[in-house]
């Protein structure tokens, strides 16, 4: 196994969240001419589309008495009306009508946030709007590329978003949490490699000449009916700060060249994950499973979505239990193993983003993280 030397350091078990970044607020199909409410990084948003289809995200609180605008209605001309006293705002968040008066208070505005529609998601920027560069939206091109097919869902997780990132950056937990579907002993026994730069972390693991676990055996037989025998399996986990993780996964018939780049005798999928902090103890977990084989089959798409949903339900149960234990043991230390190397780099990158914004690193009570080798 690749050994990553870790050193004891004080850090936080639950992290705050940067604001000068893009977070997914919703799937594109969720946003229509009807207002919806979505909380992102502690900020309630009222989201809708204009008549020409442009997405809008306003603060979900009326200037007058803070009534939730998401409980109001969209008017012709892309304006929205507060449900409490009928104040009307345009899509830029400026008041255009007040009840019982013609003179408008010039301060009557609500914040409007940059929104970009990309990769089947709506991304919102809550920080300094002058820094909102769409080119920095994470690469999730498999979501809408014609060479890939698939679908996903949203999981409302009741834990700090960082715990979800920890979970995805170390997949050896599959052996113990997902033993009936994708887990196997070779996950803990195999070598892995960690690479990082200023905004990304990649953890790569290959398992050679092994039995395919049930999930992957089923996928191989979808493409190669009657398949049996050993496979080479890969997991390449790619993190983009602050909270998007795309995992290149698959298996191929053993010895057919997959490690060298020829995956033609196998099946390849991407587990697309982007986690949006809601509060310090909750998050919106957007995921999809995309594949590059049998693209025409809606049955396979539905089966994969259901299968991965079951796997992620096991993760959700564990994360909820972990968050409860963290809250019950605020002074207990986290200890790190070599398998935590990727997750530790993720934490460091997020902490750097928070420090650059002058925001506190902790989203709650701090805990000391130590290493065990």
Buried (B, 14 or more C-beta within 10 A) or exposed (E): EBEBEBEEEEBBBBBBBBBBBBBBBBBBEEBEEEBBEBBBBBBBBBBBBBEEEEBBBBBBBBBBEBBBBBBBBBBEEBBBBBBBEBBBBBBEBBBBBBEEEEEEEEEBBBBBBBBBBBBBBBBBBBBEEEEBEEEBBBEBBBBEEEEBBBBBBBBEBBBBBBBBBBBBBBBBBBBEBBBEBBBBEBBBEBEBBBEBEEBBBBBBBBBBEBBBBBBBBBBBBBBBEEBEEBBBBBBBBBBBBBBBBBBBBBBBBBBBBBEEEEBEBBBBBBBBBBBBBBBBBBBBBBBBBBBBBBEEBEEBBEBBBEBBBEBBEBBBEBBBEBBEEBBEEEEEEBEBEBBBBBBBBBBBBBBBBBEEBEBEBBBBEBBBBBBEE
